[in-house]
Amino acid sequence: MLVPAAQKHAHIIREYSSKPKSRFSPSGIYSSFVKKALATESWESVENFDQSQDSPDRSLADRVSSYGRALRESLAAPPGKDSLDFYLIKANLLKLLDALPQCHPNHTKRLKYSTYKSTLETSILLILKESESSSSFTISMDEIINIYTLLIRNGSADLKDSAIISKLFSVIQTCKDLSQERLFASSLEFLRFLDAQGKELEAEKLLQWILQVSPALTEASFNLALQHVTHPNIKYKCIPLLFETCRKQGNVPSQAALEFALMALKAGQLHSPLYQKVYSDFVTTNFINTPSQHSSVSALILILESFLESNDSKGAGKFLALFDSVIDVEGLHFKSPELKDQLYKLLIVAHLKFLGSKSMVESFLSKVGQDPEIDFYWSLHNEPQISNVVSIFETARSNGLEITDAVFNNAVDILLQNHTPTEIQNLLSTISVELGIDSTMEVYETLLNNALSKNDVELALSIFHTSLGQGALWTANNRETLDGLIVAMCETMQSEVVKVFRTYTSIRTFTKTVGYEATAALLKLFLSYDYVGDTEQLLEDELGLDSQNFDPQSKPKIYFPLYNYALASNNSENAWSAYTLSEKYFDSPYESYYTIMNHFCNLLRPDVALLIFKNMRNRSKTSGSKPPDEVIYRLLFHEFGKCGYAQGIFELHTFFKMDISVDATVPLLNEIMHAHYELEDVQQAVNIWTEIASFPTGPNHDSYNIMMKVCTKVSIEDVERMWQTLLQSPTVEPDDSNYRQYLIANCYHGFYLRALDIAKVMPVEPSKETIAALYNWTLIEHRKESVAKWALENHPEKWNALLAEPGALKTYLLDEKNPDNDSEAHLRKGLNEKLELDGRTIVPQVIV
């Protein structure tokens, strides 16, 4: 209970009168906080209070207004003065904070703290800053904790966007003289603030920290913590964590503590499957697996009521199994006969609703007297003919039973134990017409889930449409069930995509959005039809229009289908559309870029690969992600050169020159040199060769091969000079690939016999590829035959393998008749170009 402000803070007023006034130089704090507070708030206003003549709160409201006015006046230094009275500010602040929550003890009409947000923040920040920087003003830790506690307990919801509570908590945390008990209590208070913001994960992390830095829990500290973790937004995270910590420390919470926790969890969102699982797991760990709790009648009743209200058959089944052999109801201690009857009736309803176990119910029935509701349920359970059910309803009514929504829901669940959903659906229509009892949303949801559990998707869809015809209003609370319908339809009605889509749009009129599983199932279905445009609209509806940065692993059923579709599609437009969607919503793994860029190059869209590269480069500058590395550069230079994408080569080379994160290496420069060779840019290729030659390691085998290609286009003399350079290299010994390129160069210029002679004396074993190159580039028939004879005699296995491989051996020959009287060089050039381009497609220079 709060002490009246006049008594509680009398010492502060006395302290103020005996302390010198603190000097304050007007600064940015004064300008940004004080002036704003003075200009925007009206402390004299009491319009938020009931101002009727007989209102008991009028005088208190006037006092609050007076305290507020006094605080504002103490914040405003008189014109021309440079001093603020910080002791007076502190005194007025504490008086106001004490008075605000007392305005209405029932807390339903109290004046909102958010009304005074700016002035409260200004006051607190000013006195904290002055306390840190001035030796003539102090604020005690007791006063700081008092301010902090008053704000959280009475204003945390109104000040959830304020930084002041976090600031105060930081000051408290860093106080070295604070006892562990007070730090523990103050830290728990911060959970109220996190609850007001709905920050479940942050609250869980904070509680983990509190429990780690605090001494082992005692009964008192456990109970204190339990009182602070039962707030609506955080309880499903924090209550299980607190009980788990207690168990790990070798203690078992008391029955009273367990009942308190069960009551808090019960008053929550148990309709959600996520919360149902949390509740069921909590019951399993802290009740089912904890025999010392089995004697708590209150806990038994709370658990049964929760499972019945949430309709959680799985959790209830595990709990009810205790009564087969573990818990003897007769041996329990009941404080009153009414509690005993209540427990037995709950057990009867739960068994009929979830298990349909007749023998167990019969044993419970013998323990209770006549009850219209129990008799009604028992009659429904024992009736084999669905046609007789209406008369059971009529009899129950005549016996005085009111068929409430809860009773009707239980009745349908019990009937489903022995009858099909189709029979129940027909029965509901009859009951509506003859008895005037309309089905509830819970009934339709139960029937729909039952049909889905039996994989009868058509029936589930029929139930959904029937509910719409009856005016049922589905809500976001039913999203899990409706998501299940969408997923089932996507999996079993792939050929009826229009029907699936119409059902999805109908559901969205109620829920506004669907869940992750439903979104993923729809995305997969749309992509299977190449409906990329519909996929884009789906993701905009469910994930938003703005770009996101989801981790792919957080929504793998959305990211990977998008990425894999783009990777598998042979339609470059569809592939690009799907890929841009994956980039819009997800922070793609670095390793995915190489593969997707290679894919677009294979689709003859190197321009798209270049765009992805630019996006990678820009993102690395803005977000600090990894920039393109050497492997990416090598891929793009190779692919751009292979398809003759000149613009891409020039832009990529410019980026590389400016990129300080990637070092020039011989393999990378080889790819750049080869790309310029493909563009027939001899000068640029020679420049890069010169750069490679300056490396300590010098050129490698690939370097010589590329440069021999360049020389081949110039003259055979240049080829010979390059070959001699290779032979004189102190670091590179010619290998099979070098000889292959040397043979091709000789054939390119018409020296077929010389090429064959070189092949015969090669110091290395020619590969199958080298034999094929010699044969293919030999363009005179009798010389070609000589190559074939040599290969068959000296390398029969490789030659036969080439003969068996379709397309390995080319039959291009010079036209020896030469009707147009062309020069041999001209004829040879045409065939050489065919060989160079064989199997390749060159993209146009301008890509749209």
VODOBA-78138 format. One record per residue (C-alpha): x, y, z; residue in one letter. Coordinates in steps of 0.001 Angstrom, whole numbers, plus 500000, padded with zeros to 6 digits. Each point is the difference from the previous one (the first is absolute). Last residue first. Layout:
<pts>
XYZA ...
</pts>
This chain:
<pts>
516706492874426321V 503546498962499254I 502032502080497565V 503130498184498842Q 498003496991498926P 500810496741501781V 502381497545498367I 498894496398500073T 502593497251500289R 499967496344498949G 502525500556497199D 501101503621500087L 503728499378499691E 499510497125497584L 497720502040497789K 502490502886500114E 502757497650498886N 497818498858497111L 499593503565498741G 503671500804500508K 501048496914498038R 498034501102496967L 501539503467500152H 503528498650500494A 499530497529497153E 499139502860497681S 496629499942498376D 499616498703496395N 496206500083500241D 499765496336498956P 502550498925502645N 500289496361498921K 502108499313503122E 497181501156502261D 501853500092503304L 498708497446502424L 497783500023503173Y 499281496445501158T 500029500598503742K 500785497314502598L 498423500233503461A 496464500476498682G 498708496688501351P 502591498144502122E 500628496483498694A 502671501111497509L 501679502001502765L 500117496942502259A 501462498007497121N 502762502573499637W 500770500022503724K 500241496219500145E 502023499747496758P 502759502487500931H 502981499198497790N 498535498160497015E 496516501504500087L 501347503503500626A 502552499796497203W 497383498675497517K 497493502736500986A 502648502726499660V 501018498672496568S 496336499948498931E 499668503649500977K 503089500756497889R 498329498239497050H 496835502052500477E 501449503469500545I 498483501962502949L 502112498859502955T 498406501979502853W 497673497113500904N 502680497304499994Y 502527501951502054L 497309501121502445A 498671496442500398A 503486498670500798I 500459502811502540T 496634499264501654E 500811496278500317K 503194500970501785S 503434499980498456P 502659498285502157E 502760502499500667V 503347500388498185P 498112500743496767M 501881498362497096V 497026498729497983K 497914503067500791A 502658502306498587I 500085497962496763D 496211500254499758L 500165503795500382A 502722500239497374R 497829498003497578L 497043502313500633Y 501822503332499626F 496920501876498709G 500117503141502201H 497306498762502372Y 501640496540499909C 503166501442501526N 498028501908502643A 497912496920500832I 503170497949500569L 501412502684502336Y 496690500128501919Q 500103496233500465R 503663500120500978Y 499173502492502747N 497086497896501252S 502204496868500112D 502631501685502157D 502899502352499249P 502287500353503059E 499443503276501841V 502352501570502576T 503288500707498206P 498222500952496768S 502220499418496919Q 497548497591498337L 497158502460500679L 501884502871498404T 500750497752497023Q 496299499345499628W 499255503728500179M 502524500694497221R 498529497175497917E 496472501336500398V 501157503487499000D 501521498515496855E 496772498130499274I 498265503362499765S 497450502293501675V 496915497899500930K 502308497226501202T 501840502480502207C 496857500624502053V 499336496278500299K 503656499521500988M 499412502621502701M 497072498036501347I 501970496759500086N 503029501676501584Y 497895501465502817S 498208496703500515D 503322498206500586H 501156502580502561N 501502503467499497P 502559501401502451G 500425498930503612T 501572503329500949P 497281501828498022F 501285502325497236S 499011497528497277A 496388500276501134I 500035503770499454E 501513499558496527T 497324497454499171W 497402502556501150I 501349502553497544N 500109497372497223V 496303499224500541A 499163503704499900Q 501855500387496694Q 498438496904498461V 496400501002500566D 498580497141497943E 496917500080502273L 500751496383500933E 503596501079500671Y 498684502647502378H 498195497281501980A 503124497798499915H 502132502759501512M 497437500595502750I 499815496261500707E 503796499737500110N 500124503043502279L 497856498084502494L 502181496869499850P 503199502129500302V 498753501909503025T 498925503616500387A 498797500636503535D 496347500502500810V 498849502372502787S 501490503120498373I 497478499927497174D 500572502975497672M 501834498024497278K 497496497170500414F 497045502328499454F 501555501237496736T 500600496436498825H 496392499140500790L 498734502964498009E 502153499142496939F 499168496294500120I 496285500602500489G 499811502414497088Q 501825497517497755A 497809496970500652Y 501740497596497607G 498288496852501255C 503153498275501269K 501574503288501066G 497071500882502218F 500033496499501450E 503714499998500835H 500066503584501244F 496919499238502089L 501340496836501584L 503425501482500733R 498464503054501659Y 497764497839502191I 502929497797501061V 502100503076500773E 497479501331502493D 496843502059499701P 499461502025503192P 499055498423503354K 497255501911501777S 500725503365501614G 496479501287499497S 500469502982497695T 503308499244498286K 499521496233499803S 496492500595498687R 501360502063497105N 502407497257498898R 497437497243500284M 497498502107498048N 502623500630497317K 500708496257499730F 496282499274499710I 499801502538497173L 502980498384498252L 498325496593500236A 496873501531498474V 502049501419497118D 501528496543499544P 496555498849498876R 500839497209497577L 498120497458502150L 503402498502500867N 501054503448501222C 496847500109502111F 500940496673501581H 503579501092500737N 498631503043501797M 497671497762502023I 502765497606501027T 502527502639501008Y 497424502018501942Y 498740497170502210S 503257499746501970E 499421503418501543Y 496752498917501586P 497082502208498921S 498691502632502403D 496353499408499256F 496883501938499001Y 500983501897496876K 502812497631499033E 497646497018499874S 497527502078497989L 502770501067497619T 500794496320499449Y 496442499121499089A 499764502816497448S 503434499169498553W 499161496324499550A 496651500840498432N 501689502370497532E 502880497595499282S 497721497103499177N 502077496860500460N 498973499869503640S 501989497813502386A 502011502665501854L 497110502455500178A 497777497223501328Y 502698499019502493N 500229503571501312Y 496262500433500370L 499488496501501430P 502962500660502371F 498728503297501389Y 496390499120500783I 500295496608501681K 503249501173501619P 498327502789501987K 502376500661502906S 502809498116498228Q 499992502586497204P 500718502732502604D 497475502713499310F 501241503363498745N 496837501657498758Q 499070502171497041S 496727501876500234D 496750498847498436L 499095497642502807G 500629496391500980L 496514498528499489E 498416502229497356D 503299500829498281E 500916496329500107L 496763498946498339L 500255502754497372Q 503488498808499034E 498811496401499845T 497130501054497774D 502511501562497608G 502187496891500128V 497173497700498986Y 502392497428498526D 497402497299500729Y 502205498254502592S 500875503499501218L 496401500619501018F 499813496736501965L 503283500595501853K 498958503543500882L 496616498794501229L 501637497426502289A 502503502535501346A 497288502560500735T 497915497355501759A 502950498884502141E 500941503591500897Y 496561501121501081G 497220501769498137V 499096503683499821T 496958502214500324K 498408497182502114T 496393500377498861F 500257501256496411T 503216497986499792R 498043496758500281I 497927500792496927S 503145500910498034T 501580496659500919Y 496861498091499048T 500007501705496613R 503668499119499488F 499476496350500844V 497052499766497608K 502086501622497253V 502897497602500682V 497862496960499400E 502658497643498600S 502090500295503170Q 497018498968502095M 501565497665502576T 503043501916501305E 498752503532499385C 496604499064501446M 501572498580503163A 502145503124500463V 496997502290499547I 497873498010502454L 502806499942502583G 500358503760499647D 496301500266500795L 500518498013503190T 503052501991501070E 498297503295499135R 496973499438502235N 500963502814502413N 500443502229496921A 496230499899499656T 497285497886498399W 496558501529499990L 497366497339499407A 497051501262497961G 498417496615499424Q 501059499995496358G 503559500711501093L 499883497025502360S 498754497809497156T 502946501153497865H 502465498970502714F 498246496676500577I 500127499255496260S 503727500780499948L 500571497585502883A 497921497383498201L 502084500374496835E 503174499828502079V 499203496662501585D 503485499285501354N 498447498506503189K 501675502688502143S 498738502540497461L 496402498889500573A 500434500288503762N 501579503434499649N 497025501197497956L 497497498514502435L 501736501622502991T 500240503364498226E 496334499854499066Y 499096499237503603V 502289502706501414E 498392502554497678M 496708499217501605T 497095498077498470S 496571501525500216D 497358498565502319I 496479500739498758G 498759496577501053L 498481498694496771E 501853501997497343V 503388500401501734S 499875496474501394I 499304498607496523T 502868501940498427S 502329498874502766L 499016496387499446L 501059500141496361N 503478501212501026Q 500163497379502753I 499300497225497516E 502659501348497659T 502482500338502881P 499542496283500706T 498492498612503180H 501268498156503095N 502588502291501626Q 498717502933497936L 496873500012502156L 502088500884503056I 501664502917498217D 496599501244498801V 498578499876503531A 503004501823501442N 499477502858497543N 496286500154500831F 500722500143503736V 502539502803499494A 497636501932497723D 497230499700502569T 497255497398499791I 498215500851503257E 499048496806501777L 496614500130501738G 498879496404499593N 497836501043497022S 503128501289498307R 501807496723500535A 497033498105498562T 499973502185496863E 503737499509499465F 499576496248500385I 497123500137497502S 502330501616497450V 502530497202500507V 497657497208498906N 500849500279496281S 503695499587500779I 499320496448501120Q 502623498454502288P 498990502005503110E 502276499189502960N 502222503092499778H 497035502318499501L 498276498542503072S 503143500464502095W 500354503625498906Y 496396500801500923F 500223498173503330D 503146502017500825I 498210503259499193E 496811499114501876P 501902498912503160D 498836497145502233Q 502482499115502683G 503678499337499666V 502252497099500987K 498272497281497928S 500571502103496920L 503772499835500517F 500113496207499641S 497743500186496959E 502301502580498421V 503003497675500344M 498118497163498334S 498729502140497122K 503312501436498821S 498917502509497302G 503482501484500117L 499818503749499412F 496453501190500612K 498683497052502021L 503128499818502154H 500130503767500438A 496299500262500899V 500243497227502605I 503220501401501479L 498489503478500256L 496963498535501756K 502186498101502455Y 502060503092500811L 496955502206500563Q 498337497385502207D 503096499833502194K 500257503780500153L 496345500204501071E 500547497415502739P 502441502454501644S 503699500304500830K 500706496823498101F 502921497734500946H 500738497495497257L 499754496261500591G 496733499648498120E 501588501605496939V 502673497338499866D 502734501440497785I 502590497703498428V 498158497071498382S 497346501063497498D 499687503539501350F 503431501023498741L 498946499149496419A 497743503068500155L 503062502273499708F 501361498358496869K 496580500060498373G 499417503633500982A 503178501191498280G 499067498221496779K 496313500944500136S 500628503722500416D 496485501424499856N 501356503258501480S 497121500299502464E 500038496295500879L 503766499929500401F 499902503082502214S 497156498711502184E 501807496706500517L 503221501760500977I 498272502352502438L 498074497154501641I 503078497854500483L 501968502977501321A 497273500785502545S 499931496366501127V 503729500025500698S 500899496407500951S 501891499356496768H 502560502750500700Q 502465497740501815S 499922497647497005P 501815502482497712T 500019498547496466N 496281500675499447I 500083503325501850F 503011502188499232N 501337498332496895T 496816498790498326T 497964503039501047V 502648502375498607F 500196498002496772D 496207500222499622S 500002503754500660Y 502806500699497534V 498328497724497436K 496662501740500407Q 501782503343499679Y 501308499051496570L 496725498349498991P 498185503293500743S 496622499660501746H 501827500080503335L 500463503745499720Q 500138500792503672G 498214499759503331A 501026496354500385K 503660500998500096L 499448502248503025A 497856497393501789M 502583497320499323L 502731502239501432A 498075500684503232F 499141496313500321E 503679499123499624L 500994502580502613A 497380498687502436A 501181496448499395Q 503503501064500957S 502792500189497459P 502351496999499955V 503650500676500736N 503248498481498738G 501463503109498369Q 499053498593496600K 496399499781501206R 499914503701500932C 501519500955496668T 497330498000498145E 497238501660502035F 501304503467499097L 500393499105496326L 496480498545499803P 498563503248501495I 502103502276497774C 499117499141496436K 496253499385500282Y 499785502790502605K 501435502773497841I 497077501810498389N 497356499463502678P 501999500725503188H 500717496938502111T 503752500488500177V 500119502536502865H 498023498022502584Q 502109496937499231L 503184501960500719A 498795500904503477L 498914496404500617N 503415498719498964F 501743502634502137S 497980498951503071A 500374496263499432E 503712500491499502T 501580500153496599L 503746499532499731A 501864503306499981P 499417502458497154S 502211500478496946V 498636497046498023Q 496355500387501035L 499952503658499015I 501733499261496688W 497488497310499085Q 497198502360501034L 501382502653497665L 500244497521497132K 496390498903500524E 498824503601500187A 501843500832496777E 498354497033498304L 496520500986501167E 500160503698499146K 496334501025500138G 500938503609500797Q 497978500007503228A 501583496630500823D 503476501487499613L 499073502696502545F 498584497463502429R 503172497933499573L 501972503035501197F 498548499435503457E 501842496699500177L 503273501873499596S 499105502266502919S 499242497023502244A 503246498195499144F 502023503211500317L 498372500571503399R 500831496472501195E 503525500093498568Q 500726503137502017S 500741503251498187L 503421501495500750D 501432499450496543K 497229501891498189C 500303499106496321T 496695498161499837Q 498100502843501666I 501281502574497493V 499142497689497097S 496525499462501436F 499495503767500134L 500993500361496344K 497755497121498949S 497102501684501799I 500754503339498341I 500220498717496430A 496299500502499368S 497979498016497498D 498416497855502721K 499155503073502087L 496235499499500201D 500285496266500627A 502801500474502523S 498084502716501911G 498826498707503349N 502289497158500964R 502831501046497714I 499987503709500796L 499610499506503744L 502789497413500056T 502499502218498140Y 499233503063502126I 500417497958503202N 503141498335498658I 501515503412499253I 498976501307503427E 501573497031501782D 503099500399497823M 500360503499501418S 499870503175497952I 502788502452500583T 500681503657499292F 502988502167500978S 502688497740498512S 498584500329496517S 500564497905496857S 498289496682500681E 497249501429502221S 499337502766497480E 499571497441497212K 497635497878502068L 498044503082501117I 499617501180496412L 499082496622498595L 497288499479502608I 498404503407499587S 500100499958496195T 498613496492499782E 497097500925502290L 499391503195498043T 499957498258496640S 497804497072501101K 497365501968501866Y 496905498827498097T 501754496652499526S 499615499493503727Y 496278499540499555K 497676501480502618L 498346497266501998R 496601498783498946K 500192496218500266T 502783499754502578H 497568498859502733N 501725502447502367P 499109502958497794H 502124503115500423C 502444498079502179Q 502164499002497008P 500856503684499277L 500656501191503555A 503267498191500724D 501472500928496607L 499016503643500566L 501558500165503445K 503161498329498705L 500357502488497125L 499305503026502184N 502747498964502449A 502493499255497234K 499335503301498219I 500345501818503343L 503344498327500643Y 501038500866496429F 499309503707500332D 501085501214496566L 502492502805499392S 500872502148496974D 497697502953500528K 499106502587497315G 496448498796499728P 499012497796502955P 501095496355499769A 497120497775498982A 500262496543501523L 498800501186503436S 496937501521498350E 499172496760498216R 500320498042503219L 497746502448501854A 497372499786497278R 500068496229500188G 499657500018503754Y 497043502403499730S 498299497896497336S 500490496929502153V 498518501885502960R 497008501089497933D 499424496422498958A 500153498972503652L 497371502604500842S 497719498825497211R 500372496289500622D 496959499442502210P 497786501173497126S 496734501431501333D 499983503092497781Q 501079498105496905S 503619500559498907Q 500921496416499142D 503647500366499126F 501680500129496583N 498931503625499595E 502322501106502789V 502017502443497923S 502339502225502064E 502967497910498944W 499642501071496397S 502739498434497935E 501503500934496648T 501960503228500422A 501377499458503485L 501067496444499208A 501682500983496738K 501790502885501674K 501261497724502741V 501136497095497840F 501906501131496932S 500987503510501103S 500861499205503610Y 501945496901499024I 501781501937497262G 501321502420502554S 499023502578502594P 502690500084502710S 498819498641503300F 501261500995503407R 498693498019502938S 498241501861502785K 501653499458503341P 498475497362502246K 498124500685503254S 496549500705498556S 500277497096497577Y 500824497507502718E 496971501143501955R 497836499464496920I 501634496632499461I 499474499027503641H 496278500725499646A 499883497555497085H 498087497105501542K 497819502104502245Q 498633502373497336A 499901497166497413A 497702497783501975P 501667496597500521V 499187497502497242L 498646496599500934M 
</pts>
